[in-house]
């Protein structure tokens, strides 16, 4: 294992003052000459400093119990199915509208009889008659020409 990898592995213990004397000496000697490990040491030290300065908010009496109970009831209610967890009330109510629209469209296409043209596109092309845009659309869509 190279020196940088070994130092990075030991940096957390060094910062927490849990490293052995030999490890401390090795880390300090290496960090003195290695810019990359110096940067890593500064970053980890800054993170630790920020975390130590972070204010801890004490929960009022019973607040933790209320939160836990609310979470347990929420999970038992079965509302945590699929991906609807983070959805709002209106989004959960409207989720089935696209499915209804698709079903109605399919029923419309199946139940409405298709109009048939007098002849097919192939017959028209083989006849050699001039083709207009309206005539081509009519033949393609199956409407009367």
C-alpha positions as CSV (number, residue, x, y, z in Angstrom):
1,X,0.0,0.0,0.0
2,X,1.5,3.4,-0.9
3,X,2.0,6.1,1.6
4,X,-0.9,8.3,0.5
5,X,-3.4,5.5,0.7
6,X,-2.2,4.5,4.2
7,X,-2.3,8.1,5.4
8,X,-5.9,8.6,4.1
9,X,-6.9,5.5,5.8
10,X,-5.5,6.8,9.1
11,X,-6.6,10.5,8.9
12,X,-9.9,10.1,10.7
13,X,-8.2,8.4,13.7
14,X,-5.5,11.1,13.6
15,X,-8.1,14.0,13.6
16,X,-10.0,12.3,16.4
17,X,-6.7,11.8,18.3
18,X,-7.2,8.1,18.4
19,X,-4.1,7.2,16.3
20,X,-1.0,5.5,18.0
21,X,2.2,7.4,18.4
22,X,3.9,5.6,15.4
23,X,0.9,6.4,13.2
24,X,0.9,10.1,14.3
25,X,4.6,10.4,13.5
26,X,4.1,8.8,10.1
27,X,1.1,10.9,9.2
28,X,2.8,14.2,10.3
29,X,6.0,13.4,8.4
30,X,4.1,12.4,5.2
31,X,1.6,15.3,5.3
32,X,4.5,17.8,5.7
33,X,5.7,16.8,2.2
34,X,2.4,15.8,0.4
35,X,0.1,18.5,-0.9
36,X,-2.7,16.0,-1.7
37,X,-2.8,14.6,1.8
38,X,-2.5,18.1,3.4
39,X,-5.6,19.1,1.4
40,X,-7.4,15.9,2.5
41,X,-6.5,16.6,6.2
42,X,-7.7,20.2,6.0
43,X,-11.0,19.1,4.4
44,X,-11.7,16.4,7.0
45,X,-10.7,18.8,9.8
46,X,-13.2,21.5,8.4
47,X,-16.0,18.9,8.2
48,X,-15.4,17.9,11.8
49,X,-15.2,21.5,13.0
50,X,-18.5,22.3,11.2
51,X,-20.2,19.3,12.8
52,X,-18.9,20.1,16.2
53,X,-20.2,23.7,15.9
54,X,-23.6,22.6,14.7
55,X,-26.2,23.5,17.2
56,X,-28.2,20.5,18.5
57,X,-31.8,21.2,19.0
58,X,-33.4,19.5,21.9
59,X,-36.9,18.0,21.3
60,X,-39.6,19.1,23.7
61,X,-41.0,16.5,26.0
62,X,-43.2,14.0,24.1
63,X,-42.2,15.4,20.6
64,X,-40.1,12.4,19.7
65,X,-42.8,10.0,20.8
66,X,-45.4,11.9,18.7
67,X,-43.2,11.9,15.7
68,X,-42.5,8.2,16.0
69,X,-46.1,7.3,16.6
70,X,-47.2,9.4,13.5
71,X,-44.6,7.7,11.4
72,X,-45.7,4.2,12.6
73,X,-49.3,5.0,11.9
74,X,-48.5,6.4,8.5
75,X,-46.6,3.2,7.5
76,X,-49.3,1.0,8.9
77,X,-52.0,2.8,6.9
78,X,-50.5,1.5,3.7
79,X,-50.0,4.9,2.1
80,X,-46.4,4.1,1.4
81,X,-47.2,1.9,-1.6
82,X,-45.3,2.4,-4.9
83,X,-44.0,5.8,-5.6
84,X,-46.9,7.8,-4.2
85,X,-45.0,8.6,-0.9
86,X,-43.9,12.1,-1.8
87,X,-46.9,13.0,-4.0
88,X,-49.4,15.6,-2.9
89,X,-53.1,15.0,-2.4
90,X,-54.1,16.4,-5.8
91,X,-51.5,14.4,-7.6
92,X,-52.7,11.2,-5.9
93,X,-56.2,12.0,-6.9
94,X,-55.4,12.8,-10.6
95,X,-53.0,9.8,-11.2
96,X,-55.7,7.7,-12.9
97,X,-56.8,10.4,-15.4
98,X,-54.2,9.3,-18.0
99,X,-55.3,5.7,-17.7
100,X,-58.9,6.7,-18.2
101,X,-58.0,8.8,-21.3
102,X,-56.1,5.9,-22.8
103,X,-59.0,3.5,-22.2
104,X,-61.5,5.9,-23.7
105,X,-59.3,6.4,-26.8
106,X,-58.9,2.7,-27.3
107,X,-62.7,2.2,-27.0
108,X,-63.3,5.1,-29.5
109,X,-60.9,3.6,-32.1
110,X,-62.4,0.1,-31.7
111,X,-66.1,1.0,-31.6
112,X,-66.2,3.7,-34.3
113,X,-66.4,2.1,-37.7
114,X,-63.6,3.1,-40.1
115,X,-64.7,4.8,-43.3
116,X,-63.4,3.0,-46.3
117,X,-62.4,4.7,-49.5
118,X,-63.4,3.6,-53.0
119,X,-60.0,2.2,-53.7
120,X,-56.6,1.8,-51.9
121,X,-53.5,3.8,-52.1
122,X,-51.8,1.1,-54.2
123,X,-54.6,1.2,-56.7
124,X,-54.4,5.0,-57.0
125,X,-50.6,4.9,-57.6
126,X,-50.9,2.2,-60.2
127,X,-53.7,4.1,-62.0
128,X,-51.2,6.9,-62.8
129,X,-53.7,9.6,-61.9
130,X,-52.2,12.9,-60.5
131,X,-52.2,13.0,-56.7
132,X,-53.0,16.1,-54.6
133,X,-52.1,16.4,-50.9
134,X,-55.7,16.2,-49.9
135,X,-56.2,13.1,-52.0
136,X,-53.1,11.5,-50.5
137,X,-54.2,12.2,-46.9
138,X,-57.7,10.9,-47.7
139,X,-56.3,7.7,-49.1
140,X,-53.9,7.2,-46.1
141,X,-56.5,8.0,-43.5
142,X,-59.2,5.9,-45.2
143,X,-61.6,8.8,-45.9
144,X,-63.6,9.2,-49.1
145,X,-61.8,10.8,-52.0
